[in-house]
Amino acid sequence: MNCKVSASAAKKLSEILDQEDDKNLKFRVFVGHTHGNHAHYGLGLDYQKDTDELITTDTGIDVLLEKGQGFLDGVEVDYDASTDEWSIINPVKGNHGDH
């Protein structure tokens, strides 16, 4: 499975992790729900489970993805500091602008 985290998202995620006392927490990207051929994504802190794949992104952020969840393969996480908004899309699945 693949996951990309932009430089701005990596910076913000690192800041969030630095505030956590529990260093076992990782970021999880998950599918909140699906509509036909597209998904709505979420992001949160969680512990790794047996059903997860731990992906280390090229920006150095570890991300948990549920094994076998096809909508997660190729997901991209971005953060806009000027608006304090997150964007999670999966262009591999033809999804542009899902959240």
C-alpha positions in Angstrom: 0.0 0.0 0.0 1.1 3.6 -0.7 0.4 6.8 1.2 1.8 10.3 0.5 2.0 13.1 3.1 2.9 16.6 1.8 5.6 18.6 3.5 3.1 21.0 5.1 1.1 18.1 6.4 4.2 16.4 7.7 5.2 19.5 9.6 1.8 19.8 11.2 1.6 16.1 12.0 5.1 16.2 13.6 3.9 19.2 15.8 0.9 17.2 16.9 3.0 14.1 17.7 5.5 16.2 19.7 2.6 17.2 22.0 1.7 13.6 22.7 3.1 11.8 25.8 2.4 8.4 24.3 5.0 7.7 21.7 3.3 4.6 20.5 0.5 6.6 18.9 0.6 6.8 15.1 -1.5 8.7 12.5 -4.3 6.6 11.0 -5.9 7.5 7.7 -9.3 5.7 7.5 -12.3 5.4 5.3 -15.3 7.1 7.1 -17.8 5.9 4.5 -18.1 5.2 0.8 -20.6 6.3 -1.9 -20.4 4.0 -4.9 -16.9 4.4 -6.3 -15.5 7.0 -3.9 -14.7 7.4 -0.3 -14.7 10.0 2.5 -11.6 9.9 4.6 -10.6 10.7 8.1 -7.4 11.2 10.1 -6.7 10.6 13.7 -4.3 9.2 16.3 -4.4 5.5 17.0 -2.4 2.4 18.0 -1.3 -0.1 15.4 -3.4 -3.3 15.2 -2.8 -6.6 13.5 -5.1 -5.6 10.7 -2.9 -2.5 9.9 0.0 -1.8 7.6 2.4 0.8 8.8 3.6 3.0 6.0 6.6 5.3 6.4 6.1 8.1 4.0 8.8 9.9 2.0 8.4 12.9 4.4 9.2 10.6 7.4 5.7 10.3 8.8 4.4 6.9 9.9 0.8 6.3 8.8 -1.5 3.4 9.7 -3.7 2.0 6.9 -6.1 -0.9 7.2 -4.9 -3.9 5.2 -7.2 -4.8 2.4 -9.0 -1.5 2.3 -8.6 -0.6 -1.4 -9.7 3.0 -1.1 -6.6 3.7 1.1 -4.0 2.5 -1.3 -2.5 5.6 -2.9 -4.1 8.1 -0.5 -2.6 11.6 -0.2 -2.7 13.8 2.9 -2.2 17.6 2.7 -2.5 20.5 5.1 -3.1 24.2 4.3 -1.7 26.2 7.2 -3.3 29.4 6.0 -6.8 28.0 6.4 -6.0 25.3 9.0 -7.7 22.7 6.7 -6.8 19.1 5.9 -7.3 17.4 2.6 -7.3 13.7 2.0 -7.7 12.4 -1.5 -7.0 9.3 -3.5 -6.2 10.2 -7.1 -5.2 6.6 -7.8 -8.9 5.7 -7.3 -10.1 8.6 -9.4 -11.1 10.6 -6.3 -10.2 14.2 -6.4 -11.3 16.3 -3.5 -12.7 13.7 -1.1 -12.4 14.5 2.6 
